[in-house]
């Protein structure tokens, strides 16, 4: 940011290890959270909630989950939408079959179901790495697509195979309007962001990063690869499970198994690649990018007075989208978060060259 | 910090000369017996045995490809030998496991830097404390009292190591940005964070200039004296090896061809032949 840490000396380890060691960063983040909770609801239309803000927040949560696995632990997965599906269907079934459960409990249980499934599909990571692991995680995707389409119990024997949800009630608060959904999702995402930050700066996070950076050295200093990799798969899938439940209940409302197909997995992967591997902030930036870009590409020609047919518009959208991803991979493989960090570092000294 | 064993000696003696070896060196702490290691038909080590005594500095030397690094890898369980036994602190193993070696007090640095590139110096060394950290996943997620207290306790130990290695200025720097010599120090620091009883150093001075080598020698000897850590090191610089080691094991083509004090090894015919080439 436009400020420096001058004069902020740390005299205790606690002060040095806090989440945001620079005071201005703390004020800025607090102001941002306050703005999101109090100002946004006054400013924003329902359309914006439904098409941009809510999906952005929920996908951010899923992207954080995937980032914990891919960016922090270095285990690639291209089947993470599957774990979102497990979370969504687990939540659906819990709400259907055990209606007295509080939805917050349902969310946690949905996360746990996804975590179990994720850990199961993470077992191959103990033996294989890289591309081979990616192919193995693809199995999770296909298996999940298959099971929710074929096993009718999961969809409560609905004839079309799709499921639908009623508005959620928590402590007497009916979360029905887009604004209510936004506030609830925002709360969940903030809590889970904090948890993710805490995890990655604790010893579990260090075990993940050590496994990512140099697995033999990690093992030699006493980190069990089984523990590091399976916890990463578990926590990551937990996040995606919760995100899946939110996606189902607060974004889609009703959905069929195809809602969590391979495309969504790829979108999540693009988010963390563009946003920044191994960065929580990057998950936010990447999700914002992926959610907002198609809409912006759709609307900008219109605003500029360039009439485009719908078919043309969607083709142009794909082309721009594809080239942006390639550009990012070539020019800044560490994503938007790295650009942000570089900018911050430059501004620390600006306008002086040294 | 542990009290110096040296302090038991009269001050005058301490200043001019290191303590005589027999007062410092204890019984055998680690012994490898008849180790043989194959890689798909290529024999890397054949029938090598030697002992490591407590508190000593033992050097393993030998020409390239002699099996020195493989030997260290067998000792801390990265490789599993096809034959032979490893005996450490009165427990005998056919094969070590890396985490068990770490838990029992064997730490290791690497020939080609194996630091965690994406992490800061502090985090790299903190990772060496991971094995000793116990708080569960939930406590860490919420960072409640015990998790934070544990983190601070270990941070203090790590800060001592940072002070000892004189890398305070680079605490928060990503290790990838450090000069090579400093990275080697961080590697040593990460190993020290385990508070090992035996420290395996794989070419700690490779690629360093004279000043850096002197610094590294000083750190190694200080670790040995202050913490009483047993050191097993591989090194190619004969000046350094002869100077700092109590005993030297010489390997050539996977066999042991010499074992003894620097003086004995220097006069050993087989060793001279291995290094200078012999006419057969």
Interface residues (C-beta under 8 A of the other chain):
Chain A: X13 X14 X17 X195 X198 X199 X202 X203 X204 X206 X207 X209 X210 X212 X213 X214 X216 X217 X218 X219 X220 X221 X222 X223 X224 X231 X235 X278
Chain B: X76 X78 X98 X99 X101 X102 X103 X107 X108 X110 X114 X115 X116 X117 X118 X119 X123 X126 X127 X128 X129 X130 X131 X133 X135 X137 X140 X141 X142 X143 X147 X148 X151 X152 X155 X156 X159 X190 X191 X193 X194
